[in-house]
């Protein structure tokens, strides 16, 4: 699952299981009422309440009824989301539980047509301190047919890449759940450092070594171009379409280089030139830093972070093409 369009829609909870990690015991005797919404533009909302929730007795809610209704809320939150391989990450902007506000809630996600399974990371029970994992099965009750019909199978940016003889590589999952390739905050997408040392790289580059020693300046330039393609693959994974990027805001490039090498800017130009060519002088020209450092993880040649402005919610890609 690499496209946010796969999970776009309104989903209703149809099955709920809780598996305790200490004994393997599985509970499936409860079914809260729950809906979750994913928009094609990257927003999400979720609400879950207890199955036997009782309404108030009258139109004026008493304090006791207010407390009972509040306690019957299992969870309620909203924010943005990003599809990350076989998982979906919820960036929580507002929640009934303030401890969740500002956090990232990651769910393993499997979609089969109009059925979706979400699995939580391990949690600790507040009553007996036992750890458990919840598995929730959802049925799509409403899709976004117009958005799906109008969505281009290949966008303008990817068409340009193809014309240049380039293509996006596969994304590479992070080894730990404590970090992710991209985080969206409002209309800005922040990319983690993308380097040459974690995955098979496009363009047949030399992925390891120091520029100015084992790696030439020209090879370093090609490494930066290769990393830019990996960055774009992560962007597409996070938001579904490269055409949803309005502007390249900033790149921060780190070059693993020999002590006497001082042309870091020429190396990172490999990425800057590609972004500039794809998004043009108005939206592809960006702020940038290019620095030399003594070393990078796994001996990678370089690493680049990026920030990108996204089109506003409701932006019609098809109309702009």
N, C-alpha and C positions, 0 to 999 in steps of 0.2 A: 504494500500500500504506500504509494509515493505521491498521491495527489489529494489535496483537500476536498476536491469535488466528489470523491468517493464517499465521504461521510457527511456531506452537506445535506441538511434536512432536519426534520423534527422526528425524534425517536421516543418511543414509549417503552418503559421497562416491562419485560414479560417473564423474566426468571432471575432469581437471586440466590447465590450460594456463598457461604462463608466457610473457609477451610482453616482450621487451627493448626499452626505449624508445629506445636509441641507433640500432638498426638495424631495428626492427620484427620481428626474428626471433621465431618462436613455437616453443616446445618443448611437445610433448604426449606425450612418450615415457615419462612416469612417472605412476604412479597410487598415491599413498600410501594407506594404510588410514586412514580417518577417520570419526568420528561427531561430530555436534553436536546438542545438546539445548536446546530452548527450552521453558520451562514457561509456562502461561497467566498465572502470577503474576509474570513478569518476571525469572526466573532463567535462567542459561544455563551450559553446560559444553561444552568442545570438546577432543578429543584427536586428534592426527594422528601417525602413525608411518610409517617407510619401508616400501615395499612388500615388500622381501625381508628383513624382520627375522627373524633366526634365534633360536630358543629356546635356553636354556642346556642344557648336556649332561646335567646331573643336577639333583637337588632342591636341592643346595647350590650356590649361585651363586658363582663365583670372582670375584676383583677384576677380572680382565680381561673377564669376561662382563658384569659390572655396568657397566663403562665402555662396552662395546660396545652394551649395551641402552640406556644413557642417550643415547649419541650417535645412536641410531636414532630418538629422539623428535624429530619435526619441531616440534610445538608441543602444549602441554597447558595449559589455563587454564579458570577459571570466574569467575563474578560475576553481574552483572545486565545487562539489555539494554533498549534503548529503540528503538522504531521511529520513524524521522524521515524522513517522506516516502518517497523512493526509496532509503533507506539504513537500515541497522540499526547501532546503536552499542553495542559491548560495553564495559561498565565492568569492568575486570579487577580482581578482589579477591585472586586466588591464581593463581600461574603457575609452571611449571617453570623459566621464565626470569624471574628477579626484576626484570629491566629492564622487563618488561611490567606487573608488579604496580603498581596505582594509575593505570594509563594508560587511555585510551579508544581502542579499536580500531574504526574505522569501516569498514563494508563496504557498497558499493553492492549493493542487494538487489532481485532480480526473482523473483516467485513466480508460477508457472503451475500451478494445481492442486497436485499432489504433486511438482512439480519446482521447485527453488530454485537460482538462480545468485547467487553472492557474488563480488564483485570487490574486491580489496584496493586501498588507496592505494599509490602508488609506494614501492618499497623498494630498498635498496642491497645488492647481493650482498657477502657477507663474503669471497669468494674473489678476485673480480676488480673489485669496486667498480662494476659495471654496475647501472643502475637497471632495475627490472622491475615488472610488475603480474601478479598471479596471478588467474586466473578459475577458480572451483570450482563444479562442478555437483553438486547433491545430490538424492537421492530420499527422500521421506518414507517411513520404514519403520514408524512407529507414530505415531498421532495421539492426541489427548485427547478421545475422543468424548463422554464424560460431561460434561466441562467445556464442550464446545461446545454440547451439547444444553441444558444448564441456563443458559447465558448469555442474558440478556435482550437482544432486539434494541435496545431503547431503555431505558436505566436510569431510576431514580427521579429523579435530578438533571436529566437531560435532559427528562424528562416535566414537571418543575416549570418548566423554562425555556420549554417549549412553551406551558404554561398561562399564562405571563407574556407571551406573544407574542414570545419571544426565541429565537434559534437560534445555534449555534456557527458562526463564519466558517471559511473555509479557512485552513489554516496556510501560513506563508510560509517557504521555505527560507532558511537563512543563506548569505551570499555566500562565506564562507570555511569550510574544514573545521576551523579551529582553535577553533570555538565551536559551541554547540548550544543549542536552546531549553530543554532540560531535562536534568538529571543526577540519577540516582537513587543514593542511598547508603543501603543497608539499607532501612529503611521510611520514609525521608524523600526527597521529591522536591523538588529545588531548581530554580526557574525563573529563567532569565535575564531581564534587563530587557525588558519588553514595552512598546513605546511606540506613538505614533500616527503616526510618520513613515516606517514601512517598508513598509506594505501598505495595500490598500483596507480601510477600517475599517467595522465595522457601525454601525448607528444613525444614519447620515448625519451624522456629527460634523464639526466644523471641525478638521482634523488638525494645522494649523500655526499658530504664533503664540504670543504671551505672554498668560498670564492676567492680567487687570487692565489690559490694553491692547487688543489685537485680539480677545481671547477673554474672554467674561464668566465670572463664577464659575459660573453655571448651565451654561454650555457646557462649562466645565472638568469639572464633575461628570459630565456625560454622556460626556465623553472617558474618564474613569476607568472608568465602567460599560462602555464599549466595549472598553477594554483588558482588563478582567476577563473578558469573553467570549473574547478572543484567548488569554488565559492558560489558560482552560478548554479551548480547542481544542488547545493544546499539551499539556496534561495528558492529554487523551484520546489524542492521538497517541502519547504516551510509554508509557502503561500500559493503554490499550485501553478503559477504562470509568471515567467520573467517579465511579461508585459505589465505586470502590476507594480513593477519598480518604476517610480517616476524619476528619481535622481540618484546618482552616486554621490553620497555626501563626503565620505572620508575613507582613506585607506591608511593603515599603519603597517609598514613593512619592516621586517627584521631580517638581516642578512648575516648568515654565519660565514665569517670571512677571516682572512689572514690579517694580522695586526697592521700591515702597511697598505691594505686595500682601502681606498677612500672613494670609490665610485658606486656607493650603495644606491644612489638615485638612479643610475643607469640600469641597474639590475631590476629594481622595482618598476621601472618603466615598462617592463614586459606585461605587468598587470594593468597599469594605468593606460597604456596605449590601447589595450583591448577594450576596456570599459569605455574609453573615450570614443573609439571607433563605433561601438555598438549603440551607445546612447547619444552620441553627437556632442557638439561643442556646448550646447545650452545645458544639457542634463548629464553629460558624461564627464565634464571637467569637475574635478573634485579637490578637496583639501587633502594633504598627504604628509606623512612623515616616512623617511627611509633611513634606518640606522643600522650600523654594524655592531654585532655582538660576538662574544667569545665562543658561544656554542648554543645549540638548539637540541631539544629532545631527539634521541635516536640519531644524532648527527645530521639532521635535515639541513638542506642547503639554505632554505629560507622559510619564513612564516609570515602570513599577512592576515590582519583583521580588517573588517569593513563595516561601514554604516550606510544604510540605504533608506531613502524616503520612499514610501509606498503611495500609490494612488489612494484617494479618499474612498470611504465606504460608498458602495453604489456606483463606482466608476464603471462605465460600460466599455470593455475592451473591444468588443466587436464593432461598436460605433466609431471607435477611434482608428480602426485599422483601415 
